Amino acid sequence: MAHSIDLSANAMVGLTRQALVALCSSLLRENGSQAAMHLQNAGYAGGASLFDAFSRWLMARGYGAPEAQPAAAFAQRATEFFRELGWGSLDLGAVGDAVATVDSTDWAEADPSSALEFPGCYFTTGFFADFFGRLAGSPLAVMEVECRSMGAERCRFLLASSEVMQHVYDAMGNGISYDAAVAGAERGA
């Protein structure tokens, strides 16, 4: 039995991909790093409604609460949910023991024609921080390290505690790859 997501009942609105990409592009062009912060904050503000909608979506299908999902089933169901909303598919994984990954080869916020110098899915980092933080039961920090807007084949988001992500961010600022930075964070380096 097919169930569609009632956007209005879930405190959401439909927005075309072109409108989202144009909004993000315009904000970044006109406001630089300030735009990134504002997009992240906006995404974070919407995370609670998104998580609630996901919870209702799961319950309507008889799957139970998000935190009760087996890992493999969660990944499949989250992909189905985000794809149904038009965001794209998700591939959940990990880099080491302390950092989760979310990958997507078709993420809606990414714009391969933009040729950005840095990852650009700022809105997504905000709503993933809130969404997955609710799932984890503790605050998470999210950083995009690969982006289709930069010409990468996928968007890759790292999710971890703020302490781990700060270490990764600092190490990457010193020219270390994110894989090596994660390994260093796990060793306490």
N, C-alpha and C positions, 0 to 999 in steps of 0.2 A: 504494500500500500504506500503510495507516494504521499509525502507530507512536504509542503513548501513552508518556508519561513515567512511568518507574518511580520513584516518589517515594522509597521506601526505599533503592533502589540508588543514588540521587543525594543521599543525606544530607538529604532534605527530608521534611516532613510535610504532610498536607492540613489546612487550617484554613479554616473558613467565613469569608466576608466579614464577616458579622455579628459573629463573635468578634473578628476583627482590629479592626474599627471600635470595638467596645465596649472592647477593651483599650486602644487608643490614646486614646479619649475619656476613659476613667477615669484613665489616667496623667496626661493633660494637666490634667484638672480637679483632681486631688489634688496634683500636683507641679509644675505650670507649666513654666517653662523647663528645669528639671532633667529633666522627662520627655522633652522634645524631644531633649536631649543623649543620654539613655539609649536612646531609640528609634533615633536615628541610629547610635549605637555598635552596637546589636544588628543593624541592617540591614547595616552595614559588615562585621560579623563573618560574616554569611551570604553576602556577595558572592562569595567564592572558590568555595563549593559551587555557587552559582547559575551562575557562569561555567563551571565544570567541567561542570555538567549541560547548559548550552547547547552547549558544545563537543561533548559526547557526542551530543546531540540532532542537531546538524548532521551529524556524522560518520555517524550511523545512517541518515541520509537521503542520504548521498553528496555533501554540499555542501562538505566540507573544513573546515578550521579557521576560527574566527571572524574572525581577522585577514586571512584570504585572501578574504573575501567582498567582491564589488563593492558599492559604497555602496547602490545601489538594492535589490540582493538582500538585503543585510544588514538594511535597514529592514523589508522584507517578512518575512524569516525571524525577526527578533527579535519582531515583532508576533505572528506565529504562535506562537512559543514562549511569550511572556508571556501571550497569550490562552489557550493550552492549559493553562497553570498557573492561570488564573483571575484574573490581575492586570489584564488589559485590553489595549487596543491602544496602539501607539506610532506617533507621527509624528515622524521625526527631521529636524532642520533646523539652521539657524544664525541667529544675530544677529551681523552683521558677520563678520569673519574669525577672531576669537579665541574666540568662544563658540558652543558647540553647544547645541541645544535638543532636549528630548524633551517632546512634547505628548501628552496623552491626554484624550479626552472621556469615558472610561469607567473611569478608574483605580480599582482596588478599595479602596485605602486612603482615598480621599476619601469624605466623607459630606456630601452637599449639605444635609441637614437640620440639620447642626451649627451653621451660621451663625458660623463662626470669624472672628475679627478678622484673623488672620494665616494664611498657608498652613500646612497641617497634615499633610502627607505626610512626616513626619520619618523614618520607617522606610525609606521609598523613597529619600530623599536619601542615606542611608547605603549601601544596597545598590547604588544607581546609581554612587556614587563608587567603590566597589570594582570593580563589574562593568565599567563603562566605562573606568576607570583601567587595568584589566588589558588591555582591548582596545587602548587607546592606548599601552600600554607605559610609562606614567608616571602619577604620582598626579594625580588630578583632584579639584576641589572641586565640589560640587553645591549649588544653592540653588533652592528652589521659589519662583517669583515670581507665579504665578497658581494658584488652587486652587478646585476645585469645592466644597470645604468652606467657602469664603468666598462662594459664589454665582457664581463665574466659570463660563464654559461649558466650560473645560478646565483641566487641571492642566498647568502649564508649568514645566519644570526647566531651569535653565541649568547647563552643564558647561564648566569651563575650568580653567586652572592656578590654584593658590591665590592667586597674586599678582593675577591679573586679577579673580578672584571677590572678593578683599578690597577692591579698588578699587570694584567694583560695589556691594558691600554698604555700604561707607562712603558712597558717593554717594547710594544709596537712603535711607540714614539721614538725609541732608541734604535729602530731599524730591525728589530727582531720579528720573525714571522709569528703569526698568531699561534701556530702549532707549538713552536718552541716556547712562546710566552706562557701558554697554558701549562706545558710541562714544567716550566720554571715555577709557576704559581703552585703547582702540586708539590714540588720539592721544597717550597718555602724560600726559593731563591729570590 
